[in-house]
Amino acid sequence: MAVDKTVSLSIVKSELDKCQGDAEKYGWEISPLDEGVLSFKVKMISPIDKEIFVVSFKCDNYREWPPYIDFVDPVSGQEGVKNAYPLSSDGFFHQNILICHPCSRKAYANFKGPHGDWDLPGWENNAKTGALKNILAILLAIYERISQPEIYKGRMK
């Protein structure tokens, strides 16, 4: 079932407001929300090696579906390319050029991802979703992985 765009917009605005404190604390730069397509970007810098990562969120049909999350190359501006992604030892940033987690729509088979075993509607109830049920939790999970030397392995190549 499609979510009315004004409902998704209201939810996304509310969740982005809740990100402001952490954005200031960690130095994230959150772009203005493009209300026409319900998208925004977040620039993060790894405190380990100062690599810049730009995360793109598309939140149409949000919360029925999770956001479509991708990374953007900070130099070329290309979205969805391998070198735009961080590399982690825990498999969260997958070599298939996606976040391999139910919170990322790109991981679902419906969007050419590897998970035909996950359902888009009800994604929040997937046991693997855990706490990653809102934009702030997702951003914190990404930032945590680019901030811990035992997990973060630089940029994908």
Backbone as CSV, one residue per row, in Angstrom:
resi,resn,N_x,N_y,N_z,CA_x,CA_y,CA_z,C_x,C_y,C_z
1,MET,0.849,-1.170,0.000,0.000,0.000,0.000,0.901,1.242,0.000
2,ALA,0.598,2.183,-0.843,1.390,3.410,-0.922,1.044,4.350,0.232
3,VAL,2.078,4.994,0.739,1.903,5.981,1.797,1.724,7.342,1.140
4,ASP,0.740,8.088,1.586,0.528,9.438,1.066,1.813,10.239,1.245
5,LYS,2.206,10.951,0.197,3.464,11.695,0.209,3.537,12.691,1.370
6,THR,2.416,13.315,1.707,2.440,14.286,2.802,2.699,13.599,4.144
7,VAL,2.262,12.359,4.280,2.523,11.601,5.508,4.014,11.264,5.588
8,SER,4.567,10.744,4.481,6.000,10.439,4.456,6.818,11.693,4.722
9,LEU,6.441,12.804,4.104,7.150,14.066,4.283,7.162,14.486,5.753
10,SER,6.031,14.396,6.405,5.927,14.763,7.814,6.825,13.886,8.688
11,ILE,6.834,12.600,8.422,7.654,11.668,9.201,9.135,11.956,8.981
12,VAL,9.532,12.142,7.730,10.933,12.395,7.423,11.395,13.699,8.071
13,LYS,10.592,14.745,7.977,10.954,16.028,8.610,11.142,15.853,10.115
14,SER,10.230,15.148,10.739,10.311,14.913,12.175,11.577,14.130,12.534
15,GLU,11.873,13.095,11.763,13.059,12.286,12.048,14.340,13.077,11.791
16,LEU,14.353,13.912,10.768,15.537,14.735,10.503,15.765,15.745,11.624
17,ASP,14.681,16.292,12.165,14.811,17.206,13.302,15.514,16.518,14.471
18,LYS,15.220,15.236,14.667,15.815,14.482,15.774,17.294,14.162,15.526
19,CYS,17.772,14.394,14.315,19.171,14.133,13.973,20.086,15.313,14.271
20,GLN,19.518,16.478,14.505,20.321,17.698,14.592,21.366,17.668,15.701
21,GLY,21.025,17.182,16.867,21.982,17.127,17.973,23.178,16.249,17.653
22,ASP,22.917,15.083,17.086,24.012,14.187,16.716,24.796,14.740,15.536
23,ALA,24.125,15.417,14.621,24.814,16.039,13.488,25.832,17.056,14.001
24,GLU,25.440,17.857,14.963,26.364,18.836,15.548,27.490,18.132,16.303
25,LYS,27.147,17.126,17.070,28.127,16.399,17.883,29.198,15.726,17.033
26,TYR,28.776,15.108,15.914,29.700,14.322,15.085,30.168,15.042,13.822
27,GLY,29.689,16.252,13.601,30.118,17.022,12.439,29.487,16.594,11.124
28,TRP,28.300,15.990,11.195,27.620,15.602,9.964,27.040,16.839,9.303
29,GLU,27.046,16.857,7.990,26.379,17.917,7.236,25.163,17.304,6.546
30,ILE,23.984,17.723,6.964,22.740,17.201,6.394,22.216,18.226,5.397
31,SER,22.038,17.796,4.163,21.533,18.698,3.124,20.071,19.033,3.394
32,PRO,19.583,20.100,2.794,18.151,20.358,2.893,17.360,19.202,2.260
33,LEU,16.215,18.934,2.804,15.334,17.893,2.284,14.725,18.357,0.973
34,ASP,14.867,17.558,-0.071,14.183,17.822,-1.338,12.779,17.249,-1.177
35,GLU,11.832,18.121,-0.893,10.469,17.674,-0.592,9.763,17.072,-1.801
36,GLY,10.208,17.431,-2.999,9.577,16.887,-4.207,9.777,15.394,-4.357
37,VAL,10.961,14.924,-3.989,11.265,13.496,-4.124,11.621,12.843,-2.792
38,LEU,11.478,13.602,-1.710,11.761,13.110,-0.353,13.166,12.524,-0.241
39,SER,14.147,13.334,-0.607,15.527,12.864,-0.539,16.420,13.895,0.147
40,PHE,17.510,13.403,0.685,18.511,14.264,1.317,19.820,13.488,1.364
41,LYS,20.899,14.206,1.663,22.220,13.588,1.776,22.852,13.995,3.097
42,VAL,23.715,13.124,3.573,24.451,13.395,4.802,25.935,13.146,4.534
43,LYS,26.734,14.157,4.809,28.187,14.040,4.683,28.761,13.726,6.055
44,MET,29.571,12.666,6.112,30.232,12.235,7.340,31.716,12.088,7.062
45,ILE,32.515,12.319,8.079,33.957,12.137,7.948,34.406,11.099,8.969
46,SER,35.127,10.098,8.491,35.659,9.090,9.415,36.720,9.735,10.295
47,PRO,36.566,9.625,11.611,37.586,10.177,12.491,38.902,9.395,12.435
48,ILE,38.877,8.228,11.817,40.075,7.387,11.747,41.043,7.897,10.676
49,ASP,40.541,8.083,9.449,41.430,8.461,8.348,40.977,9.714,7.597
50,LYS,39.950,10.364,8.114,39.418,11.614,7.542,38.791,11.424,6.151
51,GLU,38.472,10.187,5.792,37.759,9.937,4.532,36.360,10.533,4.632
52,ILE,35.914,11.135,3.552,34.577,11.730,3.481,33.628,10.718,2.851
53,PHE,32.490,10.514,3.500,31.441,9.645,2.964,30.157,10.445,2.880
54,VAL,29.484,10.333,1.743,28.218,11.019,1.523,27.147,9.942,1.354
55,VAL,26.171,9.983,2.240,25.091,8.996,2.242,23.840,9.650,1.673
56,SER,23.233,9.000,0.707,22.017,9.504,0.063,20.815,8.693,0.546
57,PHE,19.770,9.396,0.943,18.524,8.763,1.383,17.391,9.190,0.465
58,LYS,16.610,8.226,0.011,15.366,8.500,-0.714,14.258,7.861,0.123
59,CYS,13.294,8.676,0.517,12.303,8.224,1.503,10.875,8.234,0.972
60,ASP,10.696,8.003,-0.320,9.332,7.884,-0.829,8.703,6.629,-0.206
61,ASN,7.427,6.688,0.024,6.678,5.571,0.606,7.204,5.161,1.986
62,TYR,7.791,6.127,2.680,8.356,5.891,4.004,7.249,5.955,5.041
63,ARG,7.141,5.155,5.783,7.593,4.055,6.570,7.027,2.711,6.124
64,GLU,6.250,2.699,5.079,5.820,1.402,4.550,7.051,0.644,4.053
65,TRP,7.938,1.381,3.399,9.202,0.832,2.923,10.332,1.531,3.661
66,PRO,11.461,0.847,3.807,12.619,1.523,4.389,13.183,2.528,3.380
67,PRO,14.062,3.402,3.817,14.665,4.333,2.862,15.534,3.588,1.845
68,TYR,15.673,4.189,0.683,16.636,3.700,-0.306,17.939,4.422,0.014
69,ILE,18.917,3.685,0.495,20.169,4.281,0.957,21.284,3.913,-0.010
70,ASP,22.057,4.913,-0.398,23.187,4.697,-1.284,24.292,5.649,-0.861
71,PHE,25.477,5.444,-1.373,26.592,6.344,-1.117,26.958,7.062,-2.399
72,VAL,27.457,8.279,-2.238,27.825,9.137,-3.358,29.319,9.412,-3.273
73,ASP,30.015,9.239,-4.387,31.436,9.554,-4.417,31.607,11.043,-4.152
74,PRO,32.367,11.428,-3.114,32.467,12.840,-2.759,33.221,13.686,-3.786
75,VAL,33.972,13.045,-4.678,34.724,13.784,-5.695,33.942,13.862,-7.010
76,SER,33.512,12.702,-7.516,32.846,12.674,-8.820,31.347,12.951,-8.743
77,GLY,30.749,12.731,-7.561,29.303,12.895,-7.415,28.512,11.690,-7.896
78,GLN,29.191,10.630,-8.328,28.500,9.425,-8.797,27.891,8.677,-7.615
79,GLU,26.658,8.281,-7.789,25.958,7.523,-6.752,26.028,6.042,-7.064
80,GLY,26.187,5.242,-6.000,26.121,3.790,-6.153,27.352,3.162,-6.767
81,VAL,28.506,3.803,-6.622,29.747,3.217,-7.126,30.550,2.689,-5.949
82,LYS,31.324,1.656,-6.220,32.033,0.946,-5.154,32.908,1.867,-4.304
83,ASN,33.665,2.755,-4.938,34.584,3.586,-4.170,33.882,4.670,-3.360
84,ALA,32.574,4.781,-3.469,31.818,5.709,-2.629,31.535,5.098,-1.255
85,TYR,31.666,3.776,-1.167,31.280,3.038,0.049,32.443,2.813,1.007
86,PRO,32.136,2.848,2.300,33.130,2.400,3.276,33.229,0.874,3.223
87,LEU,34.311,0.369,3.756,34.515,-1.070,3.875,34.517,-1.404,5.357
88,SER,33.737,-2.407,5.727,33.698,-2.805,7.136,33.884,-4.311,7.245
89,SER,34.382,-4.721,8.375,34.642,-6.147,8.597,33.383,-6.918,8.987
90,ASP,32.283,-6.216,9.234,31.072,-6.898,9.702,30.046,-7.172,8.602
91,GLY,30.342,-6.826,7.355,29.429,-7.108,6.248,28.280,-6.124,6.093
92,PHE,28.202,-5.121,6.937,27.129,-4.126,6.838,27.214,-3.386,5.502
93,PHE,28.429,-2.977,5.139,28.668,-2.385,3.822,29.090,-3.536,2.925
94,HIS,28.181,-3.936,2.061,28.350,-5.155,1.280,29.065,-4.877,-0.031
95,GLN,29.867,-5.838,-0.460,30.608,-5.713,-1.721,29.686,-5.585,-2.939
96,ASN,28.414,-5.920,-2.788,27.431,-5.721,-3.871,27.023,-4.257,-3.979
97,ILE,27.726,-3.394,-3.293,27.531,-1.945,-3.302,26.170,-1.580,-2.710
98,LEU,26.003,-1.966,-1.452,24.786,-1.641,-0.720,25.009,-1.855,0.762
99,ILE,24.095,-1.307,1.541,24.050,-1.631,2.963,23.200,-2.884,3.067
100,CYS,23.790,-3.943,3.577,23.100,-5.233,3.654,22.381,-5.333,4.998
101,HIS,21.211,-4.719,5.030,20.418,-4.670,6.261,18.976,-4.332,5.873
102,PRO,17.986,-4.830,6.626,16.585,-4.537,6.299,16.229,-3.047,6.296
103,CYS,17.075,-2.183,6.896,16.794,-0.751,6.914,17.097,-0.085,5.577
104,SER,17.687,-0.826,4.643,18.082,-0.277,3.345,17.304,-0.947,2.218
105,ARG,16.446,-0.188,1.583,15.612,-0.720,0.502,16.445,-1.329,-0.619
106,LYS,17.638,-0.817,-0.825,18.505,-1.308,-1.903,18.902,-2.774,-1.698
107,ALA,18.791,-3.304,-0.486,19.162,-4.689,-0.197,18.072,-5.691,-0.584
108,TYR,16.888,-5.212,-0.913,15.756,-6.088,-1.218,15.755,-6.497,-2.689
109,ALA,15.330,-7.725,-2.938,15.281,-8.243,-4.305,14.420,-7.367,-5.220
110,ASN,13.372,-6.769,-4.677,12.508,-5.884,-5.470,13.302,-4.726,-6.078
111,PHE,14.463,-4.412,-5.479,15.306,-3.306,-5.940,16.684,-3.809,-6.361
112,LYS,16.705,-5.047,-6.859,17.917,-5.702,-7.379,18.934,-6.064,-6.300
113,GLY,18.496,-6.076,-5.060,19.358,-6.494,-3.968,19.329,-8.009,-3.805
114,PRO,20.138,-8.543,-2.914,20.247,-9.990,-2.752,19.159,-10.640,-1.902
115,HIS,18.297,-9.834,-1.260,17.385,-10.426,-0.278,15.944,-10.564,-0.770
116,GLY,15.686,-11.692,-1.410,14.320,-12.051,-1.776,13.577,-12.630,-0.589
117,ASP,14.293,-12.896,0.490,13.696,-13.475,1.695,13.176,-12.409,2.655
118,TRP,13.338,-11.134,2.317,12.842,-10.044,3.155,11.641,-9.394,2.493
119,ASP,10.684,-8.943,3.301,9.497,-8.266,2.800,9.606,-6.775,3.065
120,LEU,9.363,-5.969,2.025,9.386,-4.513,2.197,8.330,-4.049,3.190
121,PRO,7.054,-4.350,2.940,6.077,-3.972,3.969,6.358,-4.794,5.226
122,GLY,6.443,-4.125,6.345,6.749,-4.813,7.587,8.244,-4.924,7.858
123,TRP,9.060,-4.191,7.113,10.524,-4.247,7.280,10.951,-3.998,8.720
124,GLU,10.189,-3.178,9.430,10.544,-2.860,10.817,10.396,-4.071,11.738
125,ASN,9.590,-5.050,11.314,9.349,-6.233,12.129,10.301,-7.379,11.818
126,ASN,11.161,-7.197,10.810,12.161,-8.208,10.499,13.090,-8.313,11.713
127,ALA,13.318,-9.515,12.187,14.146,-9.708,13.382,15.540,-9.101,13.217
128,LYS,16.032,-9.045,11.988,17.375,-8.509,11.742,17.411,-6.982,11.758
129,THR,16.261,-6.343,11.742,16.228,-4.878,11.732,16.766,-4.305,13.033
130,GLY,16.477,-4.975,14.136,16.963,-4.493,15.426,16.500,-3.077,15.695
131,ALA,17.419,-2.222,16.102,17.087,-0.840,16.462,17.092,0.112,15.259
132,LEU,17.485,-0.365,14.095,17.615,0.523,12.934,16.263,0.752,12.259
133,LYS,15.398,1.464,12.967,14.028,1.668,12.502,13.707,3.122,12.213
134,ASN,14.713,3.989,12.245,14.488,5.403,11.932,15.784,5.992,11.375
135,ILE,15.697,7.176,10.835,16.838,7.790,10.157,18.007,7.999,11.107
136,LEU,17.763,8.491,12.296,18.857,8.722,13.237,19.582,7.422,13.576
137,ALA,18.851,6.375,13.870,19.482,5.100,14.216,20.330,4.581,13.054
138,ILE,19.850,4.762,11.838,20.601,4.322,10.657,21.885,5.145,10.512
139,LEU,21.773,6.468,10.654,22.955,7.326,10.552,23.979,6.984,11.636
140,LEU,23.509,6.739,12.834,24.422,6.368,13.917,25.118,5.035,13.641
141,ALA,24.395,4.084,13.055,24.998,2.791,12.717,26.089,2.961,11.657
142,ILE,25.841,3.820,10.681,26.849,4.083,9.649,28.060,4.762,10.286
143,TYR,27.805,5.808,11.053,28.909,6.565,11.657,29.727,5.697,12.610
144,GLU,29.051,4.871,13.369,29.747,3.967,14.292,30.726,3.077,13.533
145,ARG,30.308,2.589,12.375,31.157,1.684,11.606,32.349,2.380,10.956
146,ILE,32.229,3.667,10.658,33.388,4.376,10.083,34.245,5.015,11.174
147,SER,33.873,4.780,12.421,34.588,5.367,13.564,35.319,4.350,14.424
148,GLN,35.119,3.078,14.178,35.733,2.047,15.010,36.824,1.314,14.232
149,PRO,38.074,1.434,14.665,39.179,0.810,13.935,39.048,-0.708,13.777
150,GLU,38.389,-1.360,14.717,38.247,-2.811,14.614,37.210,-3.228,13.572
151,ILE,36.372,-2.296,13.117,35.352,-2.593,12.097,35.684,-1.909,10.773
152,TYR,36.062,-0.659,10.824,36.291,0.162,9.628,37.589,-0.208,8.941
153,LYS,37.506,-0.434,7.640,38.673,-0.860,6.859,38.946,0.089,5.686
154,GLY,38.532,1.340,5.816,38.793,2.327,4.767,37.670,2.385,3.748
155,ARG,38.040,2.742,2.555,37.092,2.895,1.457,37.151,1.665,0.556
156,MET,36.000,1.230,0.024,35.997,0.105,-0.921,36.776,0.505,-2.164
157,LYS,37.393,-0.497,-2.757,38.154,-0.279,-3.999,37.737,-1.270,-5.038
